[in-house]
Amino acid sequence: MKFLTFTFLVINLAISSPLFAQSKDEEFPVEAQKTEDTGPYIRETHGSWEVRCVKLSDAETCTLYQLLKDKNDISVAEINIEILPVGNQASAGITLITPLGTSLEAQLGWHIDEQKVRQYPYGWCEQSGCIARFGLTEEDVVSMKKGANGKVYVVSIATPNEPFELNLSLKGFTAAWNSVPQPTQ
């Protein structure tokens, strides 16, 4: 009986020892890490354009954003424009996200006012949609600043002979563009 009592006592001490070792009184003070990073936020709105920013440490990175709608005012795609540093071949980088089910072979159509429609390839599709990325020259940016409207054409695999025509409003584009500082690098 003494052996059983002794064994029981040893097992209980072995099991409870780690619990005592981790009591609150013995915690090591850990200095909280200071972070000034914030998630994405809308800094301002100019007409149809939002200036969306992310603050990382002491720098703020911003893009121009617009939700594109079809003729029935249904949101179909989104565009993000990143202003690029001076000296690049492109003045801006476009990321356009269209719905899944987009015909990748048909490519994305794009034009400002009465300019000729340009075609851009899609890079890939993921859960959020199909993504086309391309650059705009300084001349393209100037035409957007002076322009009134743009159009984006997306072809669905369900209706390949009937492309969706999406409105790209340029209302507020110049003010949104001018509100974002030109990156240096």
MDAnalysis code that builds the backbone (N, CA, C; Angstrom):
import MDAnalysis as mda
import numpy as np

u = mda.Universe.empty(555, n_residues=185, atom_resindex=np.repeat(np.arange(185), 3), trajectory=True)
u.add_TopologyAttr("name", ["N", "CA", "C"] * 185)
u.add_TopologyAttr("resid", np.arange(1, 186))
u.add_TopologyAttr("resname", ["MET", "LYS", "PHE", "LEU", "THR", "PHE", "THR", "PHE", "LEU", "VAL", "ILE", "ASN", "LEU", "ALA", "ILE", "SER", "SER", "PRO", "LEU", "PHE", "ALA", "GLN", "SER", "LYS", "ASP", "GLU", "GLU", "PHE", "PRO", "VAL", "GLU", "ALA", "GLN", "LYS", "THR", "GLU", "ASP", "THR", "GLY", "PRO", "TYR", "ILE", "ARG", "GLU", "THR", "HIS", "GLY", "SER", "TRP", "GLU", "VAL", "ARG", "CYS", "VAL", "LYS", "LEU", "SER", "ASP", "ALA", "GLU", "THR", "CYS", "THR", "LEU", "TYR", "GLN", "LEU", "LEU", "LYS", "ASP", "LYS", "ASN", "ASP", "ILE", "SER", "VAL", "ALA", "GLU", "ILE", "ASN", "ILE", "GLU", "ILE", "LEU", "PRO", "VAL", "GLY", "ASN", "GLN", "ALA", "SER", "ALA", "GLY", "ILE", "THR", "LEU", "ILE", "THR", "PRO", "LEU", "GLY", "THR", "SER", "LEU", "GLU", "ALA", "GLN", "LEU", "GLY", "TRP", "HIS", "ILE", "ASP", "GLU", "GLN", "LYS", "VAL", "ARG", "GLN", "TYR", "PRO", "TYR", "GLY", "TRP", "CYS", "GLU", "GLN", "SER", "GLY", "CYS", "ILE", "ALA", "ARG", "PHE", "GLY", "LEU", "THR", "GLU", "GLU", "ASP", "VAL", "VAL", "SER", "MET", "LYS", "LYS", "GLY", "ALA", "ASN", "GLY", "LYS", "VAL", "TYR", "VAL", "VAL", "SER", "ILE", "ALA", "THR", "PRO", "ASN", "GLU", "PRO", "PHE", "GLU", "LEU", "ASN", "LEU", "SER", "LEU", "LYS", "GLY", "PHE", "THR", "ALA", "ALA", "TRP", "ASN", "SER", "VAL", "PRO", "GLN", "PRO", "THR", "GLN"])
u.atoms.positions = np.array([
    [0.823, -1.187, 0.000],
    [0.000, 0.000, 0.000],
    [0.871, 1.257, 0.000],
    [1.981, 1.225, 0.815],
    [2.875, 2.370, 0.842],
    [3.491, 2.591, -0.533],
    [3.768, 1.502, -1.220],
    [4.354, 1.612, -2.556],
    [3.386, 2.304, -3.512],
    [2.091, 1.941, -3.462],
    [1.079, 2.558, -4.323],
    [0.917, 4.040, -3.993],
    [0.904, 4.381, -2.722],
    [0.772, 5.772, -2.319],
    [1.976, 6.571, -2.804],
    [3.166, 6.014, -2.632],
    [4.380, 6.680, -3.072],
    [4.381, 6.867, -4.592],
    [3.987, 5.831, -5.337],
    [3.935, 5.897, -6.798],
    [2.925, 6.952, -7.242],
    [1.770, 6.965, -6.607],
    [0.733, 7.943, -6.933],
    [1.247, 9.364, -6.691],
    [1.941, 9.579, -5.573],
    [2.490, 10.885, -5.239],
    [3.545, 11.320, -6.257],
    [4.420, 10.427, -6.664],
    [5.463, 10.741, -7.644],
    [4.841, 11.096, -8.989],
    [3.844, 10.342, -9.423],
    [3.184, 10.613, -10.708],
    [2.491, 11.972, -10.662],
    [1.799, 12.277, -9.591],
    [1.120, 13.578, -9.475],
    [2.108, 14.735, -9.487],
    [3.218, 14.581, -8.802],
    [4.235, 15.635, -8.810],
    [4.840, 15.812, -10.199],
    [5.065, 14.716, -10.887],
    [5.646, 14.790, -12.231],
    [4.698, 15.483, -13.199],
    [3.425, 15.190, -13.065],
    [2.438, 15.792, -13.967],
    [2.221, 17.264, -13.627],
    [2.194, 17.607, -12.363],
    [1.884, 18.984, -11.982],
    [3.093, 19.909, -12.004],
    [4.296, 19.404, -12.043],
    [5.497, 20.253, -12.053],
    [5.512, 21.245, -13.201],
    [5.214, 20.831, -14.431],
    [5.206, 21.825, -15.513],
    [4.176, 22.932, -15.289],
    [3.088, 22.603, -14.619],
    [2.080, 23.624, -14.356],
    [2.621, 24.685, -13.410],
    [3.374, 24.268, -12.413],
    [3.959, 25.234, -11.487],
    [5.039, 26.056, -12.173],
    [5.739, 25.464, -13.078],
    [6.839, 26.160, -13.750],
    [6.335, 27.290, -14.642],
    [5.074, 27.256, -15.005],
    [4.551, 28.252, -15.920],
    [3.566, 29.198, -15.243],
    [3.763, 29.441, -13.975],
    [2.855, 30.352, -13.287],
    [3.082, 31.780, -13.765],
    [2.094, 32.627, -13.605],
    [2.163, 34.008, -14.065],
    [3.287, 34.784, -13.387],
    [3.599, 34.454, -12.150],
    [4.640, 35.182, -11.424],
    [6.007, 35.035, -12.069],
    [6.214, 33.975, -12.814],
    [7.529, 33.715, -13.383],
    [7.622, 34.073, -14.859],
    [6.631, 34.753, -15.403],
    [6.680, 35.130, -16.814],
    [7.781, 36.147, -17.043],
    [8.403, 36.059, -18.194],
    [9.424, 37.030, -18.560],
    [8.749, 38.214, -19.227],
    [9.098, 39.411, -18.835],
    [8.481, 40.570, -19.497],
    [8.957, 40.653, -20.946],
    [8.018, 40.780, -21.862],
    [8.332, 40.889, -23.286],
    [7.898, 42.269, -23.736],
    [8.826, 42.995, -24.312],
    [8.522, 44.338, -24.773],
    [7.627, 44.249, -26.007],
    [6.549, 45.003, -26.007],
    [5.644, 45.000, -27.158],
    [6.359, 45.589, -28.363],
    [6.182, 44.936, -29.505],
    [6.792, 45.448, -30.727],
    [5.975, 46.623, -31.230],
    [6.664, 47.692, -31.505],
    [5.989, 48.869, -32.031],
    [5.864, 48.721, -33.530],
    [4.665, 48.881, -34.009],
    [4.447, 48.813, -35.449],
    [3.511, 49.936, -35.854],
    [3.837, 50.558, -36.930],
    [3.000, 51.632, -37.437],
    [2.355, 51.224, -38.751],
    [2.483, 49.948, -39.100],
    [1.888, 49.464, -40.336],
    [0.372, 49.438, -40.191],
    [-0.300, 49.856, -41.220],
    [-1.753, 49.793, -41.221],
    [-2.205, 49.052, -42.463],
    [-3.382, 48.499, -42.399],
    [-3.937, 47.826, -43.560],
    [-4.366, 48.846, -44.598],
    [-4.847, 48.366, -45.731],
    [-5.278, 49.292, -46.783],
    [-6.433, 50.177, -46.302],
    [-6.419, 51.412, -46.751],
    [-7.491, 52.339, -46.408],
    [-7.694, 53.312, -47.566],
    [-8.891, 53.889, -47.627],
    [-9.195, 54.883, -48.657],
    [-8.796, 56.241, -48.087],
    [-7.755, 56.830, -48.670],
    [-7.260, 58.121, -48.188],
    [-8.170, 59.257, -48.641],
    [-8.634, 59.184, -49.883],
    [-9.510, 60.230, -50.418],
    [-10.207, 59.714, -51.671],
    [-11.227, 60.443, -52.087],
    [-11.971, 60.109, -53.294],
    [-12.036, 61.344, -54.177],
    [-11.811, 61.139, -55.473],
    [-11.896, 62.217, -56.466],
    [-12.794, 61.713, -57.588],
    [-14.014, 62.224, -57.654],
    [-14.936, 61.770, -58.687],
    [-15.160, 60.271, -58.584],
    [-14.843, 59.549, -59.662],
    [-15.035, 58.097, -59.704],
    [-13.831, 57.318, -59.179],
    [-12.800, 58.011, -58.744],
    [-11.545, 57.365, -58.349],
    [-11.314, 57.445, -56.849],
    [-10.903, 56.323, -56.275],
    [-10.475, 56.278, -54.883],
    [-8.954, 56.229, -54.856],
    [-8.372, 56.910, -53.891],
    [-6.937, 56.790, -53.648],
    [-6.812, 55.855, -52.450],
    [-6.346, 54.635, -52.723],
    [-6.205, 53.607, -51.687],
    [-4.740, 53.503, -51.283],
    [-4.508, 53.508, -49.984],
    [-3.128, 53.536, -49.493],
    [-2.888, 52.455, -48.448],
    [-1.618, 52.146, -48.275],
    [-1.129, 51.272, -47.213],
    [0.062, 51.990, -46.602],
    [0.070, 52.091, -45.279],
    [1.204, 52.737, -44.612],
    [2.087, 51.650, -44.021],
    [3.344, 51.648, -44.451],
    [4.334, 50.708, -43.950],
    [5.461, 51.499, -43.313],
    [5.618, 51.355, -42.010],
    [6.619, 52.089, -41.221],
    [6.482, 53.582, -41.473],
    [7.443, 54.174, -42.179],
    [7.396, 55.619, -42.389],
    [6.997, 55.996, -43.808],
    [6.616, 55.016, -44.611],
    [6.251, 55.296, -46.008],
    [4.791, 54.930, -46.264],
    [4.182, 55.679, -47.163],
    [2.805, 55.412, -47.572],
    [2.824, 55.091, -49.063],
    [2.225, 53.961, -49.437],
    [2.128, 53.563, -50.835],
    [0.662, 53.653, -51.243],
    [0.391, 54.343, -52.351],
    [-0.995, 54.550, -52.778],
    [-1.199, 54.123, -54.227],
    [-2.415, 53.691, -54.529],
    [-2.820, 53.380, -55.897],
    [-4.154, 54.061, -56.171],
    [-4.469, 54.223, -57.441],
    [-5.770, 54.744, -57.856],
    [-6.657, 53.538, -58.135],
    [-7.911, 53.609, -57.711],
    [-8.807, 52.454, -57.805],
    [-10.174, 52.884, -58.320],
    [-10.760, 52.014, -59.145],
    [-12.140, 52.224, -59.590],
    [-12.790, 50.868, -59.821],
    [-14.039, 50.767, -59.414],
    [-14.857, 49.590, -59.678],
    [-15.554, 49.829, -61.010],
    [-15.367, 48.922, -61.964],
    [-15.932, 49.104, -63.305],
    [-17.295, 48.431, -63.405],
    [-18.220, 49.131, -64.057],
    [-19.596, 48.639, -64.165],
    [-19.997, 48.482, -65.621],
    [-20.961, 47.592, -65.840],
    [-21.463, 47.397, -67.201],
    [-22.592, 48.393, -67.482],
    [-23.248, 48.238, -68.641],
    [-24.304, 49.187, -69.037],
    [-25.506, 49.155, -68.101],
    [-25.662, 48.070, -67.322],
    [-26.762, 47.962, -66.362],
    [-26.345, 48.399, -64.956],
    [-25.182, 49.049, -64.852],
    [-24.643, 49.558, -63.594],
    [-24.311, 48.441, -62.599],
    [-23.950, 47.276, -63.128],
    [-23.549, 46.143, -62.292],
    [-22.022, 46.112, -62.227],
    [-21.484, 46.016, -61.025],
    [-20.032, 45.955, -60.834],
    [-19.502, 44.649, -61.413],
    [-18.534, 44.767, -62.317],
    [-18.020, 43.592, -63.016],
    [-16.519, 43.407, -62.821],
    [-15.767, 44.479, -62.789],
    [-14.306, 44.381, -62.728],
    [-13.758, 45.527, -61.891],
    [-12.462, 45.465, -61.619],
    [-11.827, 46.564, -60.895],
    [-10.472, 46.866, -61.505],
    [-10.099, 48.141, -61.380],
    [-8.817, 48.593, -61.918],
    [-8.021, 49.260, -60.801],
    [-6.743, 48.931, -60.755],
    [-5.788, 49.568, -59.849],
    [-4.681, 50.154, -60.704],
    [-4.350, 51.415, -60.464],
    [-3.276, 52.074, -61.208],
    [-2.205, 52.493, -60.215],
    [-1.004, 52.015, -60.464],
    [0.141, 52.368, -59.626],
    [1.022, 53.345, -60.391],
    [1.291, 54.487, -59.792],
    [2.182, 55.470, -60.410],
    [3.615, 54.969, -60.231],
    [4.353, 54.928, -61.335],
    [5.717, 54.401, -61.313],
    [6.742, 55.530, -61.238],
    [7.945, 55.231, -60.755],
    [8.985, 56.262, -60.659],
    [9.369, 56.820, -62.027],
    [9.797, 58.077, -62.038],
    [10.271, 58.725, -63.262],
    [11.469, 57.941, -63.784],
    [11.567, 57.862, -65.106],
    [12.690, 57.162, -65.713],
    [12.339, 55.773, -66.207],
    [11.179, 55.266, -65.837],
    [10.728, 53.972, -66.349],
    [10.133, 54.150, -67.734],
    [10.072, 53.064, -68.475],
    [9.449, 53.108, -69.794],
    [7.954, 53.415, -69.657],
    [7.344, 52.907, -68.589],
    [5.928, 53.161, -68.324],
    [5.802, 54.167, -67.181],
    [4.793, 55.036, -67.269],
    [4.525, 56.002, -66.199],
    [3.600, 55.428, -65.140],
    [2.836, 54.405, -65.540],
    [1.893, 53.783, -64.611],
    [1.758, 52.305, -64.937],
    [1.461, 51.549, -63.910],
    [1.187, 50.127, -64.073],
    [-0.268, 49.859, -63.768],
    [-0.930, 49.147, -64.660],
    [-2.355, 48.827, -64.508],
    [-2.490, 47.367, -64.094],
    [-3.346, 47.119, -63.116],
    [-3.777, 45.765, -62.788],
    [-5.290, 45.783, -62.905],
    [-5.814, 45.008, -63.832],
    [-7.252, 44.948, -64.066],
    [-7.720, 43.539, -63.740],
    [-8.714, 43.426, -62.864],
    [-9.230, 42.124, -62.445],
    [-10.645, 41.967, -62.978],
    [-10.845, 40.909, -63.767],
    [-12.151, 40.609, -64.358],
    [-12.685, 39.318, -63.735],
    [-13.958, 39.002, -63.930],
    [-14.528, 37.818, -63.285],
    [-13.935, 36.507, -63.813],
    [-14.031, 35.476, -62.976],
    [-13.712, 34.134, -63.452],
    [-14.684, 33.813, -64.582],
    [-14.255, 33.030, -65.534],
    [-15.090, 32.753, -66.699],
    [-14.776, 33.690, -67.844],
    [-13.765, 34.541, -67.664],
    [-13.310, 35.423, -68.735],
    [-12.542, 34.596, -69.754],
    [-12.762, 34.867, -71.031],
    [-12.011, 34.188, -72.088],
    [-10.611, 34.788, -72.154],
    [-9.626, 33.999, -71.774],
    [-8.249, 34.491, -71.760],
    [-7.703, 34.656, -73.170],
    [-8.183, 33.849, -74.098],
    [-7.724, 33.936, -75.489],
    [-8.154, 35.237, -76.146],
    [-9.299, 35.765, -75.751],
    [-9.843, 36.967, -76.391],
    [-9.086, 38.232, -75.992],
    [-8.364, 38.209, -74.915],
    [-7.630, 39.343, -74.373],
    [-8.567, 40.466, -73.920],
    [-7.992, 41.370, -73.178],
    [-8.718, 42.514, -72.637],
    [-8.645, 43.656, -73.640],
    [-9.779, 44.301, -73.907],
    [-9.796, 45.472, -74.782],
    [-9.844, 46.742, -73.949],
    [-9.186, 47.808, -74.441],
    [-9.073, 49.050, -73.660],
    [-8.968, 50.236, -74.600],
    [-9.730, 51.281, -74.354],
    [-9.503, 52.538, -75.079],
    [-10.031, 53.721, -74.288],
    [-9.465, 54.891, -74.601],
    [-9.867, 56.152, -73.979],
    [-10.519, 56.997, -75.065],
    [-11.712, 57.536, -74.753],
    [-12.489, 58.335, -75.704],
    [-12.562, 57.629, -77.058],
    [-12.147, 58.286, -78.128],
    [-12.300, 57.706, -79.469],
    [-11.024, 57.041, -79.995],
    [-10.080, 56.777, -79.120],
    [-8.852, 56.116, -79.559],
    [-9.142, 54.693, -80.029],
    [-8.197, 54.159, -80.761],
    [-8.289, 52.778, -81.225],
    [-8.217, 51.828, -80.020],
    [-8.999, 50.745, -80.068],
    [-8.999, 49.752, -78.991],
    [-7.665, 49.005, -78.991],
    [-7.061, 48.920, -77.825],
    [-5.820, 48.157, -77.652],
    [-6.148, 46.840, -76.956],
    [-5.378, 45.821, -77.268],
    [-5.573, 44.499, -76.672],
    [-4.421, 44.193, -75.714],
    [-4.760, 43.648, -74.561],
    [-3.751, 43.262, -73.572],
    [-4.038, 41.841, -73.104],
    [-3.000, 41.021, -72.973],
    [-3.206, 39.630, -72.544],
    [-3.479, 39.529, -71.041],
    [-4.187, 38.474, -70.681],
    [-4.370, 38.141, -69.271],
    [-3.152, 37.333, -68.828],
    [-2.733, 37.544, -67.609],
    [-1.586, 36.811, -67.087],
    [-1.984, 35.504, -66.434],
    [-3.047, 35.538, -65.614],
    [-3.477, 34.352, -64.888],
    [-4.845, 34.605, -64.277],
    [-5.432, 33.540, -63.749],
    [-6.686, 33.628, -63.003],
    [-6.457, 33.027, -61.621],
    [-7.144, 33.570, -60.652],
    [-7.122, 33.048, -59.288],
    [-8.517, 33.234, -58.719],
    [-8.699, 32.967, -57.438],
    [-10.031, 33.033, -56.850],
    [-10.710, 34.381, -57.037],
    [-9.946, 35.462, -56.986],
    [-10.542, 36.797, -57.085],
    [-10.905, 37.177, -58.515],
    [-10.386, 36.461, -59.511],
    [-10.710, 36.758, -60.902],
    [-9.521, 36.556, -61.815],
    [-9.661, 37.041, -63.047],
    [-8.605, 36.929, -64.051],
    [-7.892, 38.276, -64.144],
    [-6.577, 38.228, -64.221],
    [-5.774, 39.432, -64.060],
    [-5.003, 39.764, -65.325],
    [-5.167, 41.014, -65.764],
    [-4.381, 41.561, -66.873],
    [-3.542, 42.689, -66.296],
    [-2.259, 42.680, -66.627],
    [-1.356, 43.736, -66.160],
    [-0.644, 44.326, -67.362],
    [-0.598, 45.668, -67.406],
    [0.090, 46.340, -68.505],
    [0.490, 47.739, -68.065],
    [1.360, 48.347, -68.847],
    [1.858, 49.672, -68.519],
    [1.237, 50.749, -69.381],
    [1.226, 51.960, -68.853],
    [0.781, 53.142, -69.591],
    [1.966, 54.084, -69.750],
    [2.129, 54.601, -70.948],
    [3.178, 55.590, -71.190],
    [2.709, 56.946, -70.665],
    [3.599, 57.918, -70.656],
    [3.226, 59.274, -70.250],
    [2.137, 59.818, -71.172],
    [2.225, 59.502, -72.456],
    [1.212, 59.929, -73.426],
    [-0.157, 59.327, -73.089],
    [-0.186, 58.067, -72.677],
    [-1.441, 57.421, -72.272],
    [-2.040, 58.112, -71.050],
    [-1.189, 58.444, -70.086],
    [-1.663, 59.109, -68.867],
    [-2.235, 60.484, -69.208],
    [-1.567, 61.222, -70.095],
    [-2.059, 62.541, -70.516],
    [-3.426, 62.401, -71.180],
    [-3.605, 61.375, -72.015],
    [-4.914, 61.190, -72.672],
    [-5.991, 60.848, -71.650],
    [-5.634, 60.141, -70.580],
    [-6.613, 59.863, -69.525],
    [-6.952, 61.137, -68.756],
    [-5.963, 61.985, -68.518],
    [-6.211, 63.245, -67.806],
    [-7.110, 64.170, -68.619],
    [-6.934, 64.177, -69.936],
    [-7.725, 65.049, -70.811],
    [-9.043, 64.413, -71.225],
    [-9.138, 63.104, -71.105],
    [-10.295, 62.374, -71.611],
    [-11.520, 62.475, -70.724],
    [-12.633, 62.002, -71.272],
    [-13.896, 62.005, -70.543],
    [-14.273, 60.600, -70.084],
    [-14.109, 59.632, -70.978],
    [-14.509, 58.256, -70.678],
    [-13.569, 57.266, -71.334],
    [-13.533, 56.116, -70.753],
    [-12.810, 55.008, -71.344],
    [-13.722, 53.800, -71.376],
    [-13.312, 52.806, -72.105],
    [-14.067, 51.550, -72.171],
    [-13.101, 50.396, -71.979],
    [-13.573, 49.382, -71.308],
    [-12.846, 48.132, -71.145],
    [-13.761, 47.042, -71.685],
    [-13.196, 46.159, -72.507],
    [-13.978, 45.088, -73.116],
    [-13.493, 43.746, -72.594],
    [-14.437, 42.965, -72.080],
    [-14.147, 41.654, -71.509],
    [-15.037, 40.636, -72.210],
    [-14.440, 39.523, -72.629],
    [-15.195, 38.467, -73.305],
    [-15.368, 37.303, -72.339],
    [-16.613, 36.869, -72.187],
    [-16.931, 35.731, -71.333],
    [-16.863, 34.442, -72.146],
    [-16.442, 33.354, -71.514],
    [-16.434, 32.076, -72.235],
    [-17.859, 31.600, -72.506],
    [-18.829, 32.100, -71.739],
    [-20.228, 31.713, -71.934],
    [-20.840, 32.392, -73.154],
    [-20.414, 33.626, -73.448],
    [-20.948, 34.374, -74.595],
    [-19.791, 35.004, -75.367],
    [-19.004, 34.187, -76.070],
    [-17.795, 34.703, -76.722],
    [-18.051, 35.723, -77.829],
    [-19.255, 35.768, -78.381],
    [-19.561, 36.716, -79.456],
    [-20.183, 38.014, -78.944],
    [-20.345, 38.132, -77.636],
    [-20.951, 39.324, -77.043],
    [-20.074, 39.858, -75.906],
    [-19.033, 40.632, -76.231],
    [-18.162, 41.147, -75.161],
    [-18.904, 42.110, -74.237],
    [-18.507, 42.082, -72.977],
    [-19.028, 43.050, -72.015],
    [-18.304, 44.366, -72.245],
    [-19.059, 45.447, -72.294],
    [-18.475, 46.783, -72.398],
    [-18.586, 47.436, -71.031],
    [-17.449, 47.705, -70.422],
    [-17.424, 48.300, -69.090],
    [-17.014, 49.759, -69.184],
    [-17.706, 50.595, -68.432],
    [-17.406, 52.028, -68.429],
    [-16.236, 52.325, -67.500],
    [-15.283, 53.077, -68.009],
    [-14.146, 53.554, -67.222],
    [-14.286, 55.071, -67.138],
    [-14.848, 55.538, -66.023],
    [-15.041, 56.978, -65.861],
    [-13.700, 57.644, -65.582],
    [-13.455, 58.749, -66.248],
    [-12.229, 59.514, -66.014],
    [-12.500, 60.752, -65.159],
    [-13.726, 60.854, -64.636],
    [-14.087, 61.971, -63.769],
    [-13.261, 61.883, -62.483],
    [-12.457, 62.896, -62.237],
    [-11.627, 62.943, -61.040],
    [-10.273, 62.278, -61.197],
    [-9.980, 61.736, -62.394],
    [-8.709, 61.030, -62.582],
    [-7.508, 61.949, -62.357],
    [-7.535, 63.136, -62.944],
    [-6.396, 64.056, -62.820],
    [-6.156, 64.427, -61.359],
    [-7.219, 64.750, -60.627],
    [-7.069, 65.115, -59.211],
    [-6.540, 63.935, -58.397],
    [-7.037, 62.733, -58.680],
    [-6.550, 61.545, -57.970],
    [-5.077, 61.309, -58.285],
    [-4.716, 61.406, -59.570],
    [-3.322, 61.216, -59.989],
    [-2.407, 62.229, -59.287],
    [-2.823, 63.489, -59.294],
    [-1.995, 64.548, -58.710],
    [-1.891, 64.461, -57.186],
    [-2.806, 63.740, -56.544],
    [-2.777, 63.627, -55.080],
    [-1.773, 62.586, -54.585],
    [-1.256, 61.777, -55.507],
    [-0.294, 60.729, -55.130],
    [1.105, 61.188, -55.521],
    [2.019, 61.284, -54.566],
    [3.378, 61.708, -54.910],
    [4.063, 60.704, -55.840],
    [4.850, 61.220, -56.762],
    [5.615, 60.373, -57.687],
    [6.678, 59.619, -56.883],
    [6.677, 58.289, -56.954],
    [7.706, 57.540, -56.219],
    [9.101, 57.848, -56.764],
    [10.080, 57.782, -55.895],
    [11.451, 58.068, -56.319],
    [12.200, 56.812, -56.725],
    [11.766, 55.669, -56.275],
    [12.449, 54.411, -56.615],
    [11.466, 53.373, -57.050],
])
